[in-house]
């Protein structure tokens, strides 16, 4: 314990006599003459929180807690601090618990930074939503004729898909969202959540992947509403995804299957929506489409590392 560079203390015997190393001394702040004192004396102000944890360890059960909040007094005033620590029983020669090893690190700075980031993230999300609303208002004023109104509907719907992607990214602790969140969010916004069946384990994807997938799924779902399985009252869509190995690399395979709808056939004209689907995931993989008698089917695949990329690396041109 004394030789460790990690903050450690040994709590010994029924009196909780505490000895610690130099790294632990930094945790104590301005507290003095603590060596050899009972643990409940050293942390008197937080003992109501620590006592059950210590008792559990002395009963033979180890404890590990991350970012545990404690209000302590080590600089002459009470402060909110956070610690990640473990209490591990120390057995004597006869197998009885004689003491407890306390290993810890203070995480106050990290927890506070995460709180600030969450506030900034929420503010940024609010501003992005406002920007989307402004764009929608500009489009409404721009597309005024009856013919243009159909273009407005398509534009607004795609804009909503992008907004949904931003919301999905904001829900995670970092800038990643899950495939299920994206598909479920689009299905909910179009009112067909109950008719879209999802199957696949939780897979996080990065910002670029989330935006690309949102646009592709939105086009697939709106096409299903207009011409496919969701255009009647009985059809349904099955969406599944999995990770496969392809030439030594992990590949995400996204499978869209429609059933119960009217017969489908390849479109005579290829519009922007069809091109979005043909681009697939990130435009960096393979897309297969099948116009089966029982319903439309699409299989999209792309390298998993590109789908999950956070997109934070920049080249010398800043791009």
N, C-alpha and C positions, 0 to 999 in steps of 0.2 A: 504493500500500500504506500509506504513512504517513498519508494523509488519511482512510483508512477508519475507521469507527467499529466495524467488526467485527474481532475478533482475527485478525491476519495477520502472517506472517513470510515473508521471502525467504531461501531457502537457496541460496547461490551458489558455483559452482565445485567443483573436486574435493575441496577441504577442507571443504565444507559450511558455509562461513562464513555466519552467520545474523544478519540485522538484522530488527527487528520494530517494530510500532507500539505506541502507548500501551495499546490494548485488550489486546494480547497480553501486555504487561508484567504485567497482573493475573493471568494464568494462571500466571506463574512463582512467585507467592507470595513467599517470603523469599530466593529465589535472587538473587544480586547479581552485577554486573559480567558480565552475559551478552551484552551487545551486541557483535557482531562475533566472538563465539566460535564454534567448530565446533559443529554440532548435537549430535554425539555426546558433546561435553563438557557441554553444557547439560543433556542428558537422559541422562547416563551410566548411571543406575540402570535406565533403561528402553530402553537402546539395542538390546539383543538383540531387542526387539519392533519397534522403529522402523526398524532398519537395512534389512530387506528391503523395507519400504514405500518408504523414501527411494530405495533403489537402483532399484526399479521405476519410480519417477517420473523419475529421471535417465536411465533407458533409454528414456524417451519415452511411458510409459503412465500416464495419470492414475489416481488412486485416490480413492474416496469410501467412507467407513466410518461407520456410525452406532453410537453408544454403545460405542465400543471400550474394553475394560478395560485400564488400565495401573496398575502399582504404582509410585508416584513419591515422591520426597523433596523437598518444597519448603518444609516448615516444621520441619525438624530431625528428622523421623521418617517412616517409610514409611507410605504410605496408599494405599488402593484408590480410584482415580478413573476416570471414564468421559468419553470425548470423542467428539464427532461432528466429523469433519474431512475435508479433501481435500488431496491433494498433486497439483499440476498443473504440468507441465513449462513452463518459460519458454524460448523459442527465441531465438537470436541472429540477426543479420542474414543469416547463411548457412543458417538453418534447423536449426542444431544445438542440442541441449539444453544451455543454459548454467547454468540454475538451476531452482529449484522454488518455486512459490508454495504456502505452507501456510496454509489458512484453517480455523479451528476454533472450536468453542464447547464449553465444559465442560457435561456433562449428568449429573454425579454426583448432584445433588439429585433430578433427575427419575427416574433409574434406582433410587435408594434408595427414593423414594416409591412407585414401582411395586412394588418388592419388599415393602414394608410393606403396600400395598394387597392384594397377592396373599395374604399371610398372613391379613389381616383377612377377605378374601373367603372363604378356605378355612374359617376359623373360623365365619363367618356361615352358610356352606353346611352345616356340620356341625350347627349349632344348628337350622337350618330342617329338616334331616332328622330330628333328634330330635323337633321339634315335630310333624312329620307322623306319626312313630311313635306319639307320645302320642295324637294325634287318632284314629289307627287303633285303638289300644287302647281308647279311650273308646267308639268305635263298636262294637267287638266286644262290649263289656260291655252296650251299650245294645240292639243288635239280637240278641235271643236266640231268638225263636221260629223255626219252620221257614219261615214266610212272610217274616219279617223277614230271614232269612239271604240271600234273593235281593237284597233292598235293600242288604244289607251288601256283597255282591259288587260291585254297581254302584257303591256309594259308594267302596269301596276302590280299584276300578279307576280311577275319576275322580280320586281323590286321588293315585294313582300317576302319572297324566298330568300333574298339576300339579307333582309332585316332579320329573318328567322335564324339564319346562320350566325349572325352577330350575337343574337341572344343565346344561342347554344354555346358559343365560345365563351361568353361572359359567365356562364353557370359553373365552369370548371375553376379549379384553383389556379391553373395556368391558362394559356391561350389554346387549350384543346377542348374538343367536344366529342361526344360519342355518335356513332352511326345511328343508333336507335333514337337519340334525341333529335337528330336532323330529320329522319323519315317521319317520326311520330309528330314532330312539330308541323311539318308540311301537311300531313294527312289531317291533323286537327284543324288547321286553318282552312282547309278545303271542305271540312265537314264529312270526311269519309274515314275517320279513324277506326270505326268499328268494322270496316270492310277491308282493312289492310292488316295482314298477319305478318308479324315480324319474328324472325328466327336468327339467332347468332349471339355469340358471347360479346361482352363489352369490349369495344375496340376504340381507343382514342385516336382522333385524327387532328391534324394541325389546321391552322387558319386557312391556308390555300386549299387544302383538301376539303375542308368544310364548305367553303364557298363554291368550289367546283361541284361537289356532290349535291349541294342544295339546289343549284340550277338544273342539274341533270335529273334529279328526282322530281323536281317541280314539273319539268317538261313531261316526264313519264306519267306523272299523276294527272296532269291536265289533259294529256292525250287520252288517257284511260277514261276520264270523265266525258270527253267529247265523242270518242269513237269506240272505246274499248270496254273492258269489263265493268267499269264504274258508270257506264252510260245508261245502265238499266237498274232495276231494283234487286237483282239477284246475284250479280257478278261480284268477284272479289279479286284481290291482289295478294300474292305471297311474295314477301321480300326476305331474302336470306343473304348472309355473308359469312365468309370464312377466310382463314389464312392458309395458303398452300405454299409448298416449296417448289420453286421453279428455277432450275439450273443453279441451285445452291443459294438462292435468294428468296426471302419471304414475299409472297404476292397476295394482295387482297383481291378476293373474287366476290363481286356483288351481283346477285341474281334476282331479276325481276320477272315474275310469272303472273299472267292474267288468266282467269278462267271464269266461265259462266256468262260471258258477254256475247255480243253479236259476232259473226264471222269478220275477220280482219284481213286486210290486204295491204301490200306496200303502198305508200303514198305516191300519187302521180307527180307531185311537185315537192321539192325539198325546201322547206322554209328555215327560218332561223332556229326554231325549236328543234327541228330534226337535226340540224347541224350541231346544236348543243349536245344532243344525245350521242351523235356520232363521235364527238370529241371525247366522250367518256369521262373518266376520272383524271383530272389535271391535263387531259390531252396527251397523257404519257403512258398509255397502256393499250390494251386490246378491247374492242367492242364487237360483240356479235349480236345481231338481231334476227328474230325468227317470227314470221307472220303465220303462225299455226292456225289450223281450223278452230282449235279450242281456245285460242287467245294469243295475244302478243307476248313475246318473251325476249328479254335482253340479258346478256351476260357481259359485265364490265370487269376488267382487271387492271391493276396497276401495282408497281412496286410499293410495298408497305412502307418502306423508309421515306419515300417521297410523299405518300399520303399523310404520314405522321409528322413530317418536317415542320418545325416551328417557323421556318422562314426568316430566321434572324441573322443569317450570314449574308454579308454583302461583299461584292467584288470591288475592285479598285475604282470603278465608275459610280459606286454608291447604289447599285441596282440589286 
